[in-house]
Amino acid sequence: MIPMLDLRREYEWMKADIDAAIEECLKHQRWINGAEVTTLERVVADYIGVKHCVGVASGTDALVLALEAWGLDGENIATTPFTFVATADAILRVGGIPVFVDIEPDTFNMKLDEIPVDVQGVIPVHLYGCPCDMDKLACLGMAVIEDCAQSFGALYNGKKTGSLGDAAAFSFFPSKNLGCFGDGGIVATNNADVAEQVRILARHGGKDKYDCERLGYNSRLDTMQAAILLAKMKYIDTLNWMRMQRAGWYRELLAGIDWLTLPAPNEGHVYHQFTVRVKNGKRDELAKYLKANGVDTMVYYPVPLHKMKLFRDRCYIHGSLENAERAAAEVLSLPIEPLMSRQEVEQVAEAVRKFTWQ
Ligand SMILES: *Cc1c(COP(=O)(O)O)cnc(C)c1O
């Protein structure tokens, strides 16, 4: 069976570095706010090309805290209905209302030129690791919080995602391109005040937690997770490059199938997922066929957010969301681990091709 993801392989590949990092934590025992957290915040800020990063407990918290720190709580925020639930969850969590805007059929990213003018902010999601066309936001003049949970290392016009808006949320959930061994996240921003507010909010709402200024959270990135992430940072460009290489193999091996649409080529894409579109209503049939033939796949995401019970009465819908609805019915993500062998990619492609003759 070729799994969607086998994290054991990645761990074995950099075991020495990770074990040493954990060993160091066991020695110093500073589990909360240890030196590794501060170092990671600096290393990630420099990598992304922003002035400040603040480690938090998850990608979801990173979104919540970024929205609140920017004063976007209680506001109408435009976002995509074709994303993981956390993107729009975060808006509700801070008392706001998501305003769903349709997606581009080729990139699956939100149509950034169709954002209504009466929203106070926008959360573009660089879905599957494919950067949004951020230039389209340039003259809108509203707050932009990037959801970079799937796009660590992705580039747009030579700049990293996460440096393109007012603040950005990253997730270190284990399956993400840069993942830790549990939950974790980081907020990135060039704005010193926003960074400071995130830090305060994440620490019970006070610079001094025994004398608080506002209602906050307890949301920290653990020292040990930071240590693991620092060890993995050494390899992130190599791992992302390996994902791109495997995407290239898929393109070569899956070319010319008329019922299959491959992801739109994009130089800055880091292929958190390699997601194809299956036409003629055959997506679920293909997934079943692949499973029976030793290939795991996943549907990210089968239900657009505006169709979920959670959002049904708690969102605005801007125009038609037909592209998002069609995508939810047609997408299928194939396994794309950085350490998949050429032979495994060939095996997946061969199984897809055989389906043609069913
Ligand atoms: C994973 C993910 C999140 C949430 O991150 P967590 O660390 O799981 O809280 C948010 N948005 C998107 C697009 C994601 O893929």
The ligand as a Gaussian input file, in Angstrom:
#p B3LYP/6-31G(d) Opt

LIG

0 1
 C       -4.041000      22.867000       8.873000
 C       -4.721000      24.105000       8.501000
 C       -5.131000      25.057000       9.451000
 C       -5.095000      24.814000      10.928000
 O       -3.886000      24.474000      11.467000
 P       -3.839000      23.647000      12.851000
 O       -2.408000      23.714000      13.219000
 O       -4.313000      22.266000      12.555000
 O       -4.698000      24.347000      13.828000
 C       -5.677000      26.251000       8.992000
 N       -5.848000      26.491000       7.688000
 C       -5.501000      25.591000       6.747000
 C       -5.698000      25.931000       5.308000
 C       -4.940000      24.362000       7.115000
 O       -4.609000      23.470000       6.174000

